[in-house]
């Protein structure tokens, strides 16, 4: 922690004398005290200013200390809290320390030296926790992006963009076909950001009916609508100080988009049926499988919301445009399916992999995952073979427009050929079909022209 950064302590108590006395003890230690009369005011202040520690009474009106700590725990807020308690409440305080992860409790009347010593320990704990989280992110970076496998230049560019934007607070719009890994990209942005220790909350805007999506986003009060039996925090509150991933943003009702825009502008939400507003600190990552500009033309996406979200854009390539990643993807997915299903598959034969290379993968990595999962379940052990492929993948053909593909243009290769030999033969076959146009062949095969030239020259 830099010496220039003030250490802020939030003191929460409905008794003004006790509140002022504790604040004075905090100030005497050289810290900056802030005060709140109850839990709701505390949450509002914590939504706008970061605190190094909290000192809170247990019994208060509006929102008491127990409810305050429970809300912080649900949000994933790790700010250490010291609970003030009377003599008869010690057992209750101990249970709060255990169940709600308070840092420690302190009996009234509060002794200045004891409080200051506890605060010093709590602040040191908070600082070490932040440093540990930062180190974990740095060490785990390679593992985090291994969830997004890609040695191709297209994916390396995506990884570079994620690295660049993650440390900032900028909103991000991810575009790409279904199954390209948009949520994985959003998770990588979150895990590499300063918000990594706070929650990552995802909501699929296309999966919820219009009458429920606002309740999911903003929460609701008890009795707000039929079936609302209890108060519920929405995704914004759940993601406080973390990241909210809005998948398929173009499927969100336009009326809800207007309310979302207001939240992004003001940083405050109001639960359905509520009268007061709650401050939220949330980073937004949105995603769509449509072209955003076309979605605006079709009135599926508000233009003002688009500009608010599109501070930084990342476009994920389709699998057919990065087929050089297929081998690495297959290796990782087979390992994942072995763990999931208790299998011992050790790899995939070159003929089967060659047939995977010939498929156009309209469902992208999600489709590849499903195909390999089926094959692993069928094989159980050993090497995956072409006989275990689904029938739709059994006959490899060049993905050419009908006008370019002559009758009988089926790619064949000799039995026992290596993967490199199959790849070279397939590239040459494609070139033969389109008059040796290397630029067009590279586009059809989903590889770069330089890669095509080097493979042909081998």
Secondary structure, 3 states (H helix, E strand, C coil): CCCCCCCEEEEECCCHHHHHHHHHHHHHCCCEEEEECCHHHHHHHHCCCCCCEEEEECCCCCCCHHHHHHHHHHHCCCCEEEEEECHHHHHHHHHHHHHCCCCEEEECCCCHHHHHHHHHHHHHHHHHHHHHHHHHHHHCHHHHHHCCCCCCHHHHHHHHHHHHHHCCCCCEEEECCCCCCHHHHHHHHHHCCCCCCCCEEEEECCCCCHHHHHHHHHCECCCCCCCCCCCECCHHHHCCCCEEEEECHHHCCHHHHHHHHHHHHHCEECCECCCCCEECCCEEEEEECCCHHHHHHCCCCCHHHHHHHCCEEEECCCHHHCHHHHHHHHHHHHHHHHHHHCCEEEEECHHHHHHHHHCCCCCHHHHHHHHHHHHHHHHCEEEECHHHCCHHHCCCECCCCCCCCCCCCECCCCCCCCHHHHHHHHHHHHHHHCCCCHHHHHHHHCCCHHHHHHHHHC
